[in-house]
């Protein structure tokens, strides 16, 4: 991150990081959906992929309101989260355990985004840019809903299935 000299600079750097993060997720989510064995998980990921495309559009709208270029930064935080689950995709992992890992990684990404969008909203309000805060609030609401959906899926079936698959392995050691 460049050294911000003002809150506006900090806002712009974080917005560019999020733009990069959303673009990285657009690339990664189809691979996670393909690796998911739970149809509900696959559908949730595919649905969030469409939302993520909308999040990119909204960030572009924010850049337009600020009259700056639509360019993103490489987001190391999201890259690390993606890399952790991507490594598992090339291993022989019990399918239900893979689904649990996908949920965990997706939630890590959601929590990263929730924190970042929350900060951007607070900063936009502090800078008197309520119209930007309102645009970003739509995305924050969707990120929180996606997180709740993942939690519900995990609690309803995915974690239990993974625990059943893991119980045998744990009793063998």
Number of C-alpha atoms within 10 A of each C-alpha: 11 7 8 12 8 9 13 15 13 17 20 19 18 20 24 23 22 26 24 21 25 24 19 16 22 18 12 17 21 15 14 25 21 11 18 24 16 18 10 14 23 20 13 16 24 17 13 19 20 12 17 21 14 14 23 20 14 18 23 20 16 20 18 12 12 13 9 11 10 16 13 20 16 16 19 12 15 22 16 13 17 21 13 13 19 17 9 14 17 8 9 8 12 11 16 22 21 23 25 23 21 27 24 17 21 22 21 17 22 22 15 18 21 19 11 17 23 18 16 23 22 15 19 20 15 13 14 11 15 15 14 22 22 14 16 21 16 13 22 22 13 17 24 16 14 20 19 14 15 23 16 12 18 19 11 11 14 25 19 15 16 19 15 13 15 14 10 10 10 9 7 6 5
